[in-house]
Amino acid sequence: SAWPFEMKELDFNTEDAGKSASGLVPVTKKHGADIKLGETIQWNIDYLQMGIGGDTSWGRLVHPEYTIPANKKYSYSFTIKPKTN
């Protein structure tokens, strides 16, 4: 898997989320203010992001100029430097 973390290593634990109002469906997320933070900090840096829908509804396809072709290889890198005075 490209995802090297387990849920227990993230900033929040889905086991703390409780259940829905009916009590039948587990709730896996809460409002940000309700999530208990852990010691781990996760920062996702994305190279690309595809569009989120067409012109008239979520059912429409994304325009070709806003898609990410799957038949192309992508690579990127970045450097994190501490801020100095």
N, C-alpha and C positions, 0 to 999 in steps of 0.2 A: 504494500500500500504506500502511496505517496504521503499519507498522513501519519507522521511518526509519533503521535501522541495518543494516550488513552484518556478516556473521559475523566478519570480521577486526577489527571495532571492539569486539567484546564482550570480557569479561574472560578468556575462554578460547578456545582454538582447537581445533575438532573434529579438525583434521588431526593433532594431537598425541595423539589418543586411542588409536591403534593398532588392533588387530584382536581379534576374539573368540578364545576358547580354540581353536576349530577352525581359525582363520585364514581362514575363508571369509566371515565377516560383519564388516563394519566396525563398530567400537564408536564411538558418537558421544558418549558421556558416561562419565565416571569418577566415582569417589568424590570428594567435595568436597576432601578433603585432597590428592588427586592432581592437581587442576587447577592449571595454572600461571596465575597472575594477571597481567593486563596493567595498563596505566595508566588504563584507562577504568573508571569505576564506573557501574553500571546500577542504578537503583532503580525498580521498577514499583509504582505506586500504583493499585490497582484500586478502582473505584467500587462494583461489585457482584460477588458470586460466587454461582453457582447450586449447589444441593445436588449430592451426588455419587452418589446411587443411591436405590433404593427400600428397602422393608422387609426383603426376604428375599434379594436378590442384586443384583449389578451390572446384571443384565438388566432389572430393574424400573424403571419410570419414577419420576422425582423427584416428590414431592408438589407440587401446584399452588402452595401457599404458599411453596415454596422455589425456584420457577422465576423466570426473568427474561423477561417478555414481549417478543417481538421486534417487536411492532407499536407499541411505545411509544418516544418519543424520550428519551434520557438525556443529561444534562449535569452536569458538576461541575467545581469548581475548588478549588485549594488555594494556600496561601501558605507559603513557607518563610522563616523568619526566623532570623537567627543568635542564638545564646544570648548574652545579655549579663549581666554581674554587677551 
